[in-house]
Each structure stands twice: as C-alpha cells, then as structure tokens.
C-alpha cells in the first residue's frame, strides 16, 4: 500500500489525535502548510512519531507567501513522496 498524504493549513491538537489513529491503519504523511496563523491561538502541536509531518512554511503563515511559491512547495513535497492518494480536508 502506498503512502497517503493529507494536507492541512495548520495542525491543531484534534488533528494530530485523528491522524495518529489513521496512521495505525495506513502509511501516512501530513503536509502542513503553515506553522503559525492568526486564525488559531494554538501552540505548535507535536505529532510525535505516529506519522511523518512536513511544514512547508515553518516560519509563518503560507497565506503571506506568493501563490506561486505555495504551489511550488506543495508540488515538490508531493513529487518527493509520490503518494497513492491525497486528502485535503475542508
């Protein structure tokens, strides 16, 4: 079974709990677009070792970046992993 990629804007505590449960059933990589946003006052949540996590904009909100840079980073991440499926909640 190939890896499943899940793309979130920013991970919160409840996302990590759900993703850890899903990672018990299938290989999972989580692509988080932004480490911080003004929308949520969450502290950065550790995902532990249940699943692989990559944050594309670790120093801020991806919405402040040019759209072309966001697209480039998402494409590069997906090209590296070659997932069998991609889920984009929301």
C-alpha positions in Angstrom: 0.0 0.0 0.0 1.3 3.4 -0.9 1.5 6.4 1.4 -1.5 8.6 1.8 -0.8 12.4 2.0 -3.1 14.6 4.0 -2.7 18.4 3.5 -3.8 20.8 6.3 -3.3 24.5 6.5 -2.2 24.2 10.2 -2.4 21.3 12.5 -4.3 21.6 15.8 -4.5 19.2 18.7 -7.5 17.4 17.5 -6.0 16.9 14.0 -3.0 15.2 15.5 -5.1 12.8 17.5 -7.2 11.8 14.5 -4.1 11.5 12.2 -2.3 9.3 14.8 -5.3 7.0 14.8 -5.4 6.9 11.0 -1.6 6.2 10.9 -2.3 2.9 12.7 -4.2 1.8 9.7 -2.2 3.1 6.7 1.1 4.8 5.9 0.5 8.5 6.3 2.4 11.7 5.6 0.9 15.0 6.7 1.8 18.2 4.8 1.1 21.3 7.0 1.2 24.5 5.0 1.9 26.9 7.9 3.5 26.7 11.3 1.6 29.7 12.6 -1.6 31.6 11.7 -3.5 34.4 13.1 -6.7 32.3 13.0 -5.9 30.0 15.8 -4.1 30.7 19.1 -2.8 27.1 19.3 0.7 26.4 20.5 2.6 24.3 17.9 1.5 20.7 18.4 4.0 17.9 18.3 2.8 15.0 16.2 5.1 12.5 17.9 6.2 9.6 15.7 2.8 8.3 14.6 3.2 9.9 11.2 5.6 11.9 9.1 5.0 15.6 9.1 6.4 18.3 6.9 5.6 22.0 7.4 6.1 23.9 4.2 6.2 27.4 5.8 7.8 26.7 9.2 8.4 30.4 10.0 4.9 31.8 9.3 1.6 31.7 7.5 1.6 30.3 4.0 -1.1 32.9 3.1 1.5 35.6 3.2 3.7 33.9 0.5 3.1 34.4 -3.2 0.7 31.8 -4.6 3.4 30.6 -7.0 5.7 29.7 -4.0 2.9 27.9 -2.2 2.2 25.8 -5.3 5.9 25.1 -5.8 6.4 23.8 -2.3 3.3 21.6 -2.3 4.3 20.2 -5.7 7.8 19.5 -4.5 6.6 17.8 -1.4 4.2 15.6 -3.3 6.8 14.8 -6.0 9.2 13.6 -3.4 6.7 11.3 -1.7 4.6 10.1 -4.7 1.6 9.4 -2.6 -1.1 6.9 -3.7 -3.8 9.3 -2.5 -4.1 12.9 -1.4 -6.7 14.1 1.1 -7.4 17.8 1.5 -10.0 18.3 4.3 -12.0 21.4 4.4 
